[in-house]
């Protein structure tokens, strides 16, 4: 089935992006329990004193794959992440699916220097969640070194919309592509090219991307469509991979609180790998 093929591919690509971060979109999550900086804490320290730099916001990231005629054609929306962050408070919350073939949703809450990860099915033992629903840890989440790492950085709250533009400029050259507008804002659209690392193809796939920036210098949309090389498409059945990252609702209230202490496992230690098999939406605490 093409969905099974796409899911296996997504595990390979997303696991590489999630390593060392507070977001796991594949089968494992690398977390550091001590001696590391959290994504939101890093965002707070890096933010400029300007009001727009610390303004709260919502974001979404949608990943879509299309398939070759030989593999059945069509497309699959294999990941939808939604988040909201308040850099001034070092707080955020997000939901994300794990398996595109199931209505599976996972949740992560960011509060201060910590990330709380929700496990609907508690993992037994000290290498799991000790039978509890929530895991508390500090997450080591460095900036991405490739253009297609930037959406994951944004979803973790590691870069704000304003910082995202600066990161993008450091990785590629932007070309003016005209004016842009959206509900209540105007701005500019730029195009660029970059190599894709998600598809893990040889030669690398090429991204012909675009970014839309409002007049305050905040990214409103980052679109990263990658076309697979012919040999890779023939072997994998995957024709294109597109990441669509959007920002909205600046100034929105971001209500988030720590889970009940009785349901939180806060392990000691330097670092570990945890399974991330989420099957149901988290409860409201």
Backbone as JSON, one array per atom type, in Angstrom:
{
  "sequence": "XXXXXXXXXXXXXXXXXXXXXXXXXXXXXXXXXXXXXXXXXXXXXXXXXXXXXXXXXXXXXXXXXXXXXXXXXXXXXXXXXXXXXXXXXXXXXXXXXXXXXXXXXXXXXXXXXXXXXXXXXXXXXXXXXXXXXXXXXXXXXXXXXXXXXXXXXXXXXXXXXXXXXXXXXXXXXXXXXXXXXXXXXXXXXXXXXXXXXXXXXXXXXXXXXXXXXXXXXXXXXXXXXXXXXXXXXXXXXXXXXXXXXXXXXXXXXXXXXXXXXXXXXXXXXXXXXXXXXXXXXXXXX",
  "N": [[0.83, -1.2, 0.0], [0.44, 2.26, -0.68], [0.2, 4.02, 1.43], [1.4, 2.71, 3.56], [4.04, 2.59, 2.64], [4.6, 5.31, 2.52], [4.38, 5.97, 5.21], [6.49, 4.53, 6.37], [8.62, 5.79, 5.11], [8.27, 8.35, 6.18], [8.85, 7.92, 8.85], [11.63, 7.48, 8.71], [12.58, 9.94, 7.67], [11.52, 11.88, 9.49], [12.47, 11.02, 11.95], [15.14, 11.67, 11.91], [15.02, 14.43, 11.99], [13.86, 14.82, 14.45], [15.65, 13.95, 16.36], [17.21, 14.55, 19.38], [15.46, 16.55, 20.06], [12.44, 18.11, 21.38], [10.3, 17.16, 20.06], [8.79, 14.39, 18.67], [8.27, 12.78, 15.78], [8.36, 10.32, 14.79], [9.31, 6.98, 15.55], [10.76, 7.15, 17.88], [12.04, 9.21, 20.55], [14.48, 11.52, 21.33], [15.63, 12.6, 24.34], [16.96, 14.87, 26.75], [17.53, 14.76, 30.1], [18.85, 16.27, 32.05], [21.12, 19.06, 32.31], [20.75, 20.45, 29.87], [19.42, 22.82, 27.45], [16.12, 24.13, 27.22], [13.7, 24.28, 24.54], [11.9, 26.48, 24.61], [13.12, 28.1, 26.51], [15.48, 28.7, 25.21], [14.45, 30.17, 23.1], [13.43, 32.39, 24.48], [15.77, 33.62, 25.47], [17.04, 34.3, 23.13], [15.4, 36.1, 21.92], [14.64, 39.37, 20.64], [14.45, 42.64, 22.2], [12.34, 44.03, 21.13], [8.8, 44.51, 20.78], [7.4, 42.88, 18.93], [9.07, 40.7, 18.7], [8.73, 39.13, 20.93], [6.11, 38.47, 20.89], [3.13, 36.54, 21.25], [1.8, 33.68, 19.4], [0.15, 31.56, 16.95], [0.79, 28.47, 15.19], [0.94, 26.25, 12.36], [1.88, 23.15, 10.89], [1.89, 21.39, 7.97], [2.43, 18.41, 6.32], [2.76, 16.98, 3.18], [2.66, 14.29, 0.89], [3.09, 13.24, -2.5], [2.49, 10.67, -4.96], [3.98, 8.43, -7.36], [2.61, 7.43, -10.58], [3.03, 4.67, -10.92], [2.99, 3.7, -8.33], [0.44, 4.02, -7.6], [-0.4, 6.63, -7.54], [-1.97, 9.76, -6.53], [-2.23, 11.44, -3.28], [-1.04, 12.03, 0.08], [-1.76, 13.39, 3.16], [0.4, 13.42, 5.56], [1.16, 14.39, 8.01], [0.13, 16.62, 10.52], [0.79, 19.25, 12.42], [0.02, 21.32, 15.16], [0.4, 24.3, 16.98], [0.96, 26.63, 19.7], [2.62, 29.46, 20.94], [4.1, 31.41, 23.53], [6.54, 33.45, 23.74], [7.39, 35.37, 25.63], [6.55, 34.41, 28.08], [7.8, 32.01, 28.09], [6.33, 29.74, 27.32], [4.28, 27.18, 25.88], [2.25, 25.09, 23.71], [1.41, 22.07, 21.99], [0.03, 19.89, 19.47], [0.32, 16.81, 17.73], [0.27, 14.34, 15.12], [1.12, 10.83, 15.13], [0.97, 8.43, 13.65], [0.02, 8.41, 10.34], [-2.01, 6.8, 9.39], [-3.81, 6.43, 11.35], [-6.09, 8.12, 13.6], [-4.26, 9.45, 15.41], [-3.04, 11.37, 18.08], [-0.63, 13.31, 19.69], [0.63, 15.12, 22.53], [2.47, 17.98, 23.63], [3.61, 20.01, 26.23], [5.08, 23.1, 26.9], [6.72, 24.66, 29.45], [8.29, 27.16, 31.14], [11.55, 26.1, 31.6], [11.04, 23.5, 30.78], [9.77, 20.53, 29.15], [6.73, 18.85, 28.81], [5.6, 15.73, 28.07], [2.96, 13.87, 26.67], [1.66, 10.66, 27.3], [-0.74, 8.58, 26.36], [-0.97, 5.83, 26.71], [0.62, 4.71, 29.3], [4.11, 4.12, 29.67], [5.82, 1.35, 30.96], [8.11, 1.05, 33.77], [11.42, 2.46, 34.61], [12.75, 3.2, 32.28], [10.75, 3.9, 30.67], [7.83, 5.6, 31.22], [7.44, 5.15, 33.82], [4.95, 4.16, 34.4], [3.27, 6.36, 34.41], [1.32, 9.09, 32.98], [2.52, 11.43, 32.0], [5.63, 12.78, 30.97], [8.35, 14.57, 32.22], [10.91, 16.68, 31.16], [14.02, 18.24, 30.26], [14.81, 19.53, 27.12], [17.16, 19.06, 24.61], [17.69, 21.0, 21.93], [19.0, 21.88, 19.18], [19.57, 24.48, 16.68], [18.5, 23.9, 13.32], [20.54, 22.74, 10.58], [19.89, 22.82, 7.97], [17.68, 23.98, 5.4], [15.21, 22.61, 5.37], [15.07, 21.76, 7.97], [14.12, 23.86, 9.44], [11.25, 24.15, 9.78], [10.74, 22.24, 11.83], [12.24, 23.31, 13.92], [10.69, 25.59, 14.33], [8.2, 24.53, 15.1], [8.9, 23.44, 17.52], [9.13, 25.72, 18.95], [11.56, 26.87, 19.04], [12.51, 28.83, 17.36], [11.23, 32.04, 16.75], [8.69, 33.61, 14.64], [9.96, 35.93, 13.58], [12.68, 35.4, 14.04], [12.93, 33.17, 12.48], [13.04, 34.09, 9.83], [15.59, 35.31, 9.78], [17.19, 33.04, 10.22], [16.61, 31.59, 7.9], [17.67, 33.28, 5.92], [20.36, 32.97, 6.52], [20.91, 30.51, 5.5], [20.25, 30.3, 2.83], [19.74, 32.07, -0.31], [17.51, 34.7, -0.74], [15.01, 35.7, -3.07], [13.31, 38.42, -4.38], [9.83, 38.25, -4.93], [7.5, 39.61, -5.24], [4.59, 41.39, -3.95], [2.65, 40.57, -1.03], [-0.3, 39.53, 0.75], [-2.58, 39.14, 3.48], [-5.25, 38.22, 5.76], [-5.7, 41.13, 7.4], [-3.02, 41.94, 7.16], [-0.09, 42.99, 5.3], [2.65, 42.34, 3.06], [5.7, 40.83, 1.86], [6.72, 38.52, -0.64], [9.12, 35.97, -1.07], [11.34, 33.91, -3.02], [13.31, 30.88, -3.17], [15.98, 28.45, -3.49], [16.99, 25.2, -2.38], [18.7, 22.34, -0.97], [17.06, 19.27, -0.28], [16.73, 17.37, 2.71], [15.02, 15.6, 3.89], [13.98, 13.55, 2.21], [16.16, 11.93, 1.82], [17.6, 11.21, -0.47], [19.73, 10.27, -3.27], [20.94, 11.66, -6.13], [20.51, 14.6, -3.94], [17.16, 15.76, -3.37], [15.61, 18.71, -4.76], [14.56, 21.72, -3.34], [12.2, 24.07, -4.25], [11.44, 26.69, -2.89], [9.34, 29.02, -1.01], [8.84, 32.04, 0.88], [6.78, 34.01, 2.88], [6.58, 37.2, 4.2], [5.56, 39.49, 6.67], [5.02, 43.08, 7.14], [6.19, 43.67, 9.54], [8.36, 42.07, 9.66], [7.93, 39.41, 10.27], [7.66, 35.96, 9.64], [5.05, 34.69, 7.75], [4.31, 32.57, 6.19], [5.94, 29.6, 5.27], [6.9, 27.73, 2.64], [7.83, 24.62, 1.5], [8.35, 22.83, -1.07], [9.51, 19.78, -2.32], [10.92, 18.02, -5.0], [11.33, 14.72, -5.87], [14.3, 13.08, -7.08], [14.44, 11.27, -10.21], [15.32, 8.55, -10.06], [15.04, 7.98, -7.34], [12.3, 8.41, -6.97], [11.29, 6.4, -8.59], [12.09, 4.09, -7.24], [11.03, 4.42, -4.63], [8.44, 5.29, -4.92], [7.57, 7.72, -4.12], [6.83, 10.92, -5.12], [6.77, 13.73, -4.64], [7.47, 15.84, -1.8], [6.04, 17.99, 0.44], [6.29, 20.66, 2.69], [4.34, 22.73, 4.61], [4.33, 25.53, 6.38], [2.72, 27.7, 8.57], [2.01, 30.85, 10.16], [0.02, 32.59, 12.55], [-2.53, 34.64, 14.18], [-1.27, 36.54, 15.96], [-0.37, 37.74, 19.15], [-2.22, 36.27, 20.49], [-3.84, 34.71, 23.3], [-2.18, 32.26, 25.21], [-3.05, 29.69, 26.86], [-1.63, 27.57, 29.18], [-0.69, 24.99, 31.36], [1.11, 23.21, 33.92], [0.94, 19.63, 34.07], [-0.94, 17.56, 36.42], [0.91, 16.84, 39.3], [0.9, 14.26, 40.27], [0.72, 12.69, 38.06], [3.02, 12.92, 36.66], [6.15, 11.93, 35.51], [9.39, 12.44, 36.38], [12.34, 11.83, 35.47], [15.7, 11.19, 36.62], [19.04, 11.66, 35.34], [21.32, 11.6, 32.53], [20.53, 11.34, 29.82], [18.29, 9.78, 27.41], [16.51, 7.41, 25.32], [13.19, 7.33, 24.31], [10.22, 5.4, 23.61], [7.5, 6.49, 21.51], [4.67, 5.98, 21.26], [1.8, 7.05, 20.59], [-1.7, 7.08, 20.93], [-4.2, 8.22, 21.45], [-6.13, 11.28, 21.91], [-4.94, 13.75, 24.28], [-6.03, 14.19, 27.71], [-7.96, 16.91, 29.11], [-6.41, 18.83, 31.45]],
  "CA": [[0.0, 0.0, 0.0], [1.25, 3.48, -0.72], [0.2, 4.65, 2.74], [2.42, 2.04, 4.37], [5.33, 3.04, 2.14], [4.8, 6.7, 2.93], [4.59, 6.01, 6.66], [7.86, 4.09, 6.65], [9.5, 6.88, 4.69], [8.13, 9.46, 7.11], [9.6, 7.57, 10.06], [13.05, 7.69, 8.47], [12.88, 11.36, 7.53], [11.21, 12.68, 10.65], [13.3, 10.64, 13.09], [16.39, 12.43, 11.82], [14.76, 15.8, 12.43], [13.44, 14.87, 15.84], [16.71, 13.55, 17.27], [17.69, 15.6, 20.28], [14.47, 17.61, 20.21], [11.29, 17.78, 22.2], [9.23, 16.73, 19.18], [9.04, 13.11, 18.04], [7.29, 12.49, 14.77], [8.61, 8.97, 14.35], [9.14, 5.91, 16.52], [11.54, 7.37, 19.11], [12.26, 10.61, 20.92], [15.7, 11.69, 22.11], [15.44, 13.63, 25.35], [18.0, 15.03, 27.75], [16.82, 15.09, 31.33], [19.58, 17.29, 32.8], [22.27, 19.67, 31.64], [20.43, 20.89, 28.51], [18.53, 23.97, 27.41], [14.83, 23.85, 26.62], [13.41, 25.05, 23.34], [11.3, 27.78, 24.94], [14.11, 28.91, 27.21], [16.39, 29.21, 24.19], [13.73, 31.21, 22.38], [13.34, 33.58, 25.31], [17.06, 34.29, 25.55], [17.46, 34.81, 21.83], [14.46, 37.09, 21.42], [14.99, 40.78, 20.71], [13.57, 43.35, 23.13], [11.2, 44.6, 20.44], [7.54, 43.87, 21.16], [7.03, 41.84, 17.99], [9.93, 39.54, 18.86], [8.25, 38.31, 22.03], [4.66, 38.37, 20.78], [2.62, 35.18, 21.14], [1.32, 33.35, 18.06], [-0.18, 30.18, 16.62], [1.38, 27.98, 13.96], [0.6, 24.9, 11.93], [2.77, 22.57, 9.89], [1.24, 20.3, 7.26], [3.34, 17.72, 5.41], [2.01, 16.23, 2.18], [3.42, 13.54, -0.1], [2.41, 12.72, -3.67], [3.07, 9.39, -5.36], [4.11, 8.19, -8.79], [1.53, 6.59, -11.12], [3.35, 3.27, -10.71], [2.67, 3.33, -6.96], [-0.98, 4.26, -7.37], [-0.73, 8.04, -7.65], [-2.65, 10.37, -5.4], [-1.42, 12.13, -2.29], [-1.31, 11.71, 1.48], [-1.37, 14.35, 4.19], [0.9, 12.46, 6.54], [1.45, 15.0, 9.3], [-0.44, 17.93, 10.81], [1.16, 19.73, 13.75], [-0.53, 22.63, 15.5], [1.04, 24.76, 18.21], [0.85, 28.03, 20.09], [3.74, 29.8, 21.82], [4.21, 32.74, 24.13], [7.96, 33.56, 24.1], [7.59, 36.2, 26.81], [6.3, 33.57, 29.25], [8.48, 30.73, 27.89], [5.26, 28.77, 27.41], [3.73, 26.76, 24.61], [1.54, 23.83, 23.68], [1.25, 21.59, 20.63], [-0.48, 18.56, 19.2], [0.87, 16.28, 16.49], [-0.03, 12.93, 14.91], [2.26, 9.94, 15.04], [0.74, 7.52, 12.53], [-0.96, 9.03, 9.45], [-3.09, 5.87, 9.08], [-4.7, 6.42, 12.5], [-6.33, 9.47, 14.15], [-3.45, 9.5, 16.61], [-2.59, 12.71, 18.42], [0.21, 13.42, 20.86], [0.67, 16.5, 23.03], [3.63, 18.43, 24.37], [3.45, 21.32, 26.86], [6.34, 23.75, 27.25], [6.53, 25.6, 30.55], [9.59, 27.53, 31.66], [12.62, 25.37, 30.93], [10.71, 22.08, 30.72], [8.79, 20.0, 28.22], [5.92, 17.77, 29.35], [5.12, 14.92, 26.95], [1.82, 13.08, 27.08], [1.58, 9.27, 26.88], [-2.04, 8.01, 26.71], [-0.69, 4.5, 27.24], [1.87, 4.88, 30.06], [5.16, 3.15, 29.42], [6.25, 0.84, 32.27], [9.52, 1.03, 34.15], [12.17, 3.71, 34.62], [13.15, 3.57, 30.93], [9.55, 4.4, 30.02], [7.3, 6.74, 31.99], [7.2, 4.63, 35.17], [3.52, 3.93, 34.56], [2.53, 7.62, 34.47], [0.92, 9.62, 31.66], [3.32, 12.58, 31.55], [7.08, 12.78, 31.17], [8.93, 15.91, 32.33], [12.33, 16.66, 30.83], [14.6, 19.35, 29.52], [15.08, 19.02, 25.78], [18.27, 19.66, 23.88], [17.13, 21.21, 20.6], [19.81, 22.87, 18.45], [19.05, 24.97, 15.42], [18.75, 23.05, 12.18], [21.6, 23.17, 9.68], [19.37, 22.77, 6.62], [16.43, 24.74, 5.26], [14.04, 21.81, 5.74], [15.02, 21.59, 9.43], [13.55, 25.05, 10.08], [9.89, 23.96, 10.3], [10.77, 21.53, 13.1], [12.67, 24.3, 14.91], [9.56, 26.48, 14.61], [7.18, 23.78, 15.81], [9.38, 23.29, 18.89], [9.21, 27.01, 19.61], [12.97, 27.24, 19.15], [12.65, 30.09, 16.64], [10.0, 32.8, 16.56], [8.53, 33.97, 13.23], [10.97, 36.91, 13.18], [13.97, 34.72, 14.02], [12.92, 32.21, 11.37], [13.5, 34.79, 8.63], [17.04, 35.46, 9.87], [17.77, 31.71, 10.02], [16.48, 31.24, 6.49], [18.64, 34.08, 5.18], [21.71, 32.45, 6.76], [21.05, 29.2, 4.86], [20.01, 30.37, 1.39], [19.55, 33.42, -0.85], [16.12, 35.01, -1.02], [14.78, 36.51, -4.26], [12.03, 39.12, -4.32], [8.84, 37.66, -5.84], [6.28, 40.41, -5.29], [3.89, 41.73, -2.71], [1.76, 39.54, -0.49], [-1.25, 40.04, 1.72], [-3.44, 38.18, 4.14], [-6.23, 38.88, 6.62], [-5.18, 42.12, 8.33], [-1.59, 42.22, 7.02], [0.53, 43.02, 3.97], [4.07, 42.02, 3.17], [6.49, 40.5, 0.69], [6.99, 37.1, -0.89], [10.44, 35.67, -1.62], [11.56, 32.53, -3.43], [14.68, 30.41, -2.95], [16.21, 27.03, -3.74], [17.81, 24.55, -1.37], [18.69, 20.89, -1.04], [16.18, 18.62, 0.68], [17.34, 16.27, 3.47], [13.98, 14.69, 4.36], [13.81, 12.38, 1.34], [17.34, 11.09, 1.93], [17.84, 10.66, -1.8], [21.01, 10.55, -3.93], [21.33, 12.97, -5.59], [19.48, 15.2, -3.1], [16.03, 16.45, -4.0], [15.72, 20.16, -4.74], [13.41, 22.49, -2.86], [11.93, 25.37, -4.85], [10.6, 27.17, -1.82], [8.94, 30.43, -0.91], [8.54, 32.52, 2.22], [6.01, 35.25, 2.91], [6.96, 37.95, 5.39], [4.74, 40.69, 6.82], [5.77, 44.34, 7.23], [6.91, 43.67, 10.81], [9.48, 41.15, 9.56], [7.56, 38.09, 10.79], [7.27, 34.98, 8.63], [3.65, 34.29, 7.78], [4.21, 31.25, 5.56], [7.14, 29.0, 4.69], [6.46, 26.6, 1.81], [9.0, 23.87, 1.06], [8.04, 21.68, -1.92], [10.69, 19.09, -2.84], [10.64, 17.04, -6.05], [12.3, 13.63, -5.75], [14.98, 12.68, -8.3], [13.73, 10.2, -10.91], [15.7, 7.23, -9.56], [14.45, 7.81, -6.01], [10.86, 8.3, -7.15], [11.01, 5.08, -9.15], [12.31, 3.07, -6.23], [10.23, 4.62, -3.42], [7.06, 5.62, -5.24], [7.29, 9.07, -3.64], [7.12, 11.89, -6.18], [7.07, 15.02, -4.02], [7.24, 16.04, -0.36], [5.82, 19.42, 0.66], [6.06, 21.12, 4.06], [3.65, 24.03, 4.6], [4.36, 26.09, 7.73], [2.03, 28.99, 8.61], [1.91, 31.54, 11.45], [-1.17, 33.43, 12.59], [-3.08, 35.0, 15.5], [-0.25, 37.17, 16.8], [-0.94, 38.34, 20.33], [-3.23, 35.39, 21.05], [-3.58, 34.18, 24.63], [-1.74, 30.87, 25.16], [-3.23, 29.09, 28.19], [-0.96, 26.29, 29.36], [-0.31, 24.76, 32.76], [1.77, 21.94, 34.14], [0.01, 18.56, 34.44], [-0.98, 17.18, 37.83], [2.17, 16.25, 39.73], [0.72, 12.82, 40.5], [0.77, 12.0, 36.78], [4.25, 13.33, 35.98], [7.39, 11.21, 35.8], [10.53, 13.34, 36.15], [13.49, 10.97, 35.73], [17.04, 11.75, 36.72], [19.95, 11.03, 34.4], [21.87, 12.48, 31.5], [19.79, 11.32, 28.57], [17.75, 8.47, 27.11], [15.61, 7.33, 24.18], [11.89, 6.81, 24.73], [9.22, 5.16, 22.55], [6.51, 7.57, 21.47], [3.53, 5.37, 20.61], [0.62, 7.75, 21.07], [-2.88, 6.57, 20.22], [-5.43, 8.95, 21.73], [-5.93, 12.68, 22.32], [-4.68, 13.9, 25.7], [-7.15, 14.75, 28.47], [-7.84, 18.29, 29.55], [-6.01, 18.84, 32.86]],
  "C": [[0.86, 1.25, 0.0], [1.28, 4.17, 0.63], [1.24, 4.03, 3.65], [3.81, 2.49, 3.94], [5.62, 4.46, 2.6], [5.08, 6.79, 4.43], [6.0, 5.59, 7.01], [8.86, 5.16, 6.24], [9.47, 8.02, 5.69], [8.89, 9.18, 8.4], [11.08, 7.83, 9.88], [13.37, 9.17, 8.44], [12.66, 12.14, 8.8], [12.06, 12.3, 11.86], [14.61, 11.41, 13.09], [16.19, 13.85, 12.31], [14.46, 15.87, 13.92], [14.55, 14.54, 16.82], [17.19, 14.73, 18.09], [16.7, 16.71, 20.5], [13.34, 17.17, 21.1], [10.12, 17.33, 21.35], [9.61, 15.41, 18.56], [7.94, 12.86, 17.05], [7.5, 11.11, 14.2], [8.45, 8.0, 15.49], [9.89, 6.15, 17.82], [11.75, 8.85, 19.32], [13.51, 10.71, 21.77], [15.52, 12.86, 23.05], [16.64, 13.68, 26.28], [17.36, 15.52, 29.02], [17.53, 16.16, 32.14], [20.67, 17.87, 31.92], [22.0, 20.14, 30.23], [19.51, 22.08, 28.57], [17.23, 23.59, 26.74], [14.61, 24.74, 25.41], [12.86, 26.43, 23.68], [12.27, 28.67, 25.68], [15.09, 29.5, 26.22], [15.75, 30.33, 23.41], [13.7, 32.5, 23.18], [14.65, 34.33, 25.37], [17.46, 34.93, 24.24], [16.58, 35.96, 21.34], [14.97, 38.51, 21.6], [14.05, 41.49, 21.68], [12.35, 43.95, 22.46], [9.94, 43.8, 20.75], [7.2, 42.72, 20.24], [7.85, 40.58, 18.18], [9.42, 38.6, 19.94], [6.74, 38.12, 22.0], [4.23, 36.91, 20.62], [2.01, 34.95, 19.75], [0.89, 31.89, 17.99], [0.59, 29.78, 15.36], [0.83, 26.6, 13.63], [1.63, 24.44, 10.91], [2.08, 21.36, 9.28], [2.23, 19.71, 6.26], [2.53, 16.83, 4.48], [2.97, 15.52, 1.23], [2.53, 13.2, -1.28], [3.18, 11.53, -4.2], [3.07, 9.24, -6.88], [2.93, 7.35, -9.28], [1.77, 5.1, -10.87], [2.99, 2.79, -9.3], [1.22, 3.63, -6.6], [-1.4, 5.71, -7.45], [-1.38, 8.59, -6.39], [-1.7, 11.04, -4.43], [-1.87, 11.72, -0.89], [-0.85, 12.86, 2.35], [-0.92, 13.53, 5.39], [1.31, 13.09, 7.87], [0.78, 16.36, 9.4], [-0.08, 18.27, 12.25], [0.54, 21.1, 13.97], [0.03, 23.03, 16.86], [0.71, 26.22, 18.47], [1.95, 28.31, 21.1], [3.63, 31.23, 22.31], [5.66, 32.9, 24.6], [8.21, 34.37, 25.37], [7.43, 35.4, 28.09], [7.06, 32.25, 29.18], [7.47, 29.58, 28.0], [4.74, 28.42, 26.03], [3.03, 25.43, 24.73], [1.41, 23.38, 22.23], [0.64, 20.2, 20.61], [0.1, 18.11, 17.87], [0.49, 14.82, 16.35], [1.25, 12.11, 14.86], [2.13, 9.02, 13.84], [-0.31, 8.11, 11.61], [-2.12, 8.11, 9.1], [-4.1, 5.78, 10.22], [-4.94, 7.85, 12.98], [-5.58, 9.66, 15.45], [-2.95, 10.91, 16.85], [-1.76, 12.64, 19.69], [0.22, 14.88, 21.3], [1.98, 16.76, 23.75], [3.29, 19.81, 24.95], [4.83, 21.84, 27.23], [6.07, 24.79, 28.33], [7.89, 25.89, 31.17], [10.68, 26.8, 30.89], [12.32, 23.91, 30.72], [9.7, 21.77, 29.62], [8.06, 18.85, 28.9], [5.3, 17.02, 28.17], [4.05, 13.95, 27.43], [1.84, 11.68, 26.46], [0.21, 8.72, 27.28], [-1.91, 6.59, 27.26], [0.64, 4.59, 27.99], [2.85, 3.76, 29.77], [5.72, 2.66, 30.75], [7.74, 1.02, 32.5], [10.21, 2.36, 34.04], [12.68, 4.13, 33.25], [11.95, 4.0, 30.09], [9.07, 5.64, 30.73], [6.93, 6.3, 33.4], [5.71, 4.48, 35.45], [2.67, 5.17, 34.62], [2.27, 8.17, 33.07], [1.84, 10.7, 31.13], [4.79, 12.39, 31.88], [7.57, 14.22, 31.2], [10.42, 15.83, 32.05], [12.74, 18.0, 30.24], [15.07, 18.8, 28.19], [16.23, 19.78, 25.13], [17.85, 19.78, 22.43], [17.93, 22.26, 19.85], [19.11, 23.35, 17.19], [19.39, 23.98, 14.31], [19.83, 23.63, 11.28], [21.15, 23.18, 8.22], [18.03, 23.51, 6.59], [15.24, 23.91, 5.72], [14.05, 21.36, 7.19], [14.24, 22.72, 10.1], [12.1, 24.86, 10.54], [9.86, 23.23, 11.63], [11.23, 22.47, 14.21], [11.5, 25.2, 15.32], [8.5, 25.77, 15.42], [7.59, 23.53, 17.25], [9.39, 24.61, 19.65], [10.64, 27.5, 19.75], [13.26, 28.54, 18.41], [11.28, 30.74, 16.53], [9.86, 33.12, 15.08], [9.56, 34.98, 12.74], [12.35, 36.24, 13.08], [14.08, 33.74, 12.86], [13.41, 32.85, 10.08], [15.02, 34.93, 8.64], [17.74, 34.11, 9.66], [17.73, 31.31, 8.55], [17.49, 32.0, 5.64], [20.07, 33.56, 5.36], [21.98, 31.15, 6.01], [20.87, 29.23, 3.35], [19.84, 31.83, 0.98], [18.09, 33.62, -1.23], [16.01, 35.94, -2.22], [13.38, 37.12, -4.19], [11.07, 38.55, -5.37], [7.51, 38.4, -5.81], [5.67, 40.66, -3.93], [2.98, 40.57, -2.3], [0.82, 40.19, 0.51], [-2.04, 38.88, 2.3], [-4.43, 38.92, 5.0], [-5.57, 39.83, 7.62], [-3.7, 42.41, 8.22], [-1.18, 42.29, 5.55], [2.02, 42.75, 4.14], [4.68, 41.68, 1.83], [6.7, 39.0, 0.6], [8.37, 36.96, -1.54], [10.5, 34.2, -2.05], [13.02, 32.17, -3.2], [14.76, 28.94, -3.37], [17.13, 26.49, -2.66], [17.78, 23.05, -1.6], [17.8, 20.32, 0.06], [16.92, 17.49, 1.39], [16.31, 15.26, 3.94], [13.9, 13.42, 3.53], [15.01, 11.44, 1.37], [17.69, 10.43, 0.6], [19.23, 11.05, -2.3], [20.75, 10.52, -5.43], [20.21, 13.57, -4.74], [18.36, 15.82, -3.92], [16.24, 17.96, -3.87], [14.42, 20.78, -4.26], [13.35, 23.79, -3.65], [10.91, 26.05, -3.93], [10.21, 28.63, -1.92], [8.66, 30.77, 0.55], [7.83, 33.85, 2.1], [6.24, 35.93, 4.25], [6.09, 39.2, 5.49], [5.63, 41.92, 7.03], [6.52, 44.48, 8.55], [8.1, 42.69, 10.81], [9.2, 39.77, 10.1], [7.16, 37.17, 9.64], [5.8, 34.63, 8.83], [3.46, 32.9, 7.18], [5.57, 30.85, 5.0], [6.7, 27.76, 3.95], [7.68, 25.93, 1.21], [8.58, 22.65, 0.24], [9.32, 21.07, -2.5], [10.26, 18.04, -3.85], [11.73, 15.98, -6.01], [12.99, 13.38, -7.09], [14.32, 11.44, -8.9], [14.04, 8.82, -10.34], [15.06, 6.96, -8.2], [12.94, 7.63, -6.12], [10.48, 6.93, -7.68], [11.12, 3.99, -8.1], [11.37, 3.18, -5.04], [8.75, 4.83, -3.7], [6.66, 7.01, -4.8], [7.75, 10.09, -4.68], [7.53, 13.24, -5.61], [6.81, 14.96, -2.52], [7.14, 17.54, -0.13], [5.55, 19.7, 2.13], [5.49, 22.53, 3.99], [3.54, 24.52, 6.04], [3.71, 27.47, 7.72], [1.96, 29.52, 10.03], [0.71, 32.48, 11.42], [-1.48, 33.82, 14.03], [-2.03, 35.58, 16.44], [-0.92, 37.92, 17.95], [-1.98, 37.48, 21.01], [-2.85, 34.95, 22.47], [-3.23, 32.7, 24.51], [-1.88, 30.27, 26.55], [-2.55, 27.73, 28.26], [-0.53, 26.17, 30.81], [0.34, 23.39, 32.87], [0.73, 20.88, 34.5], [0.04, 18.31, 35.95], [0.3, 16.44, 38.2], [2.07, 14.75, 39.92], [0.8, 12.01, 39.22], [2.04, 12.32, 36.0], [5.43, 12.5, 36.46], [8.55, 12.13, 35.41], [11.82, 12.57, 36.44], [14.79, 11.75, 35.87], [17.93, 11.03, 35.72], [20.35, 11.98, 33.31], [21.06, 12.48, 30.22], [19.34, 9.91, 28.25], [16.86, 8.57, 25.89], [14.3, 6.7, 24.66], [11.03, 6.48, 23.52], [8.15, 6.24, 22.62], [5.27, 7.07, 20.73], [2.25, 5.95, 21.16], [-0.6, 7.31, 20.26], [-4.14, 7.39, 20.42], [-5.13, 10.4, 22.1], [-5.7, 12.76, 23.82], [-5.91, 14.45, 26.42], [-6.92, 16.2, 28.77], [-7.55, 18.29, 31.05], [-6.09, 20.26, 33.39]]
}
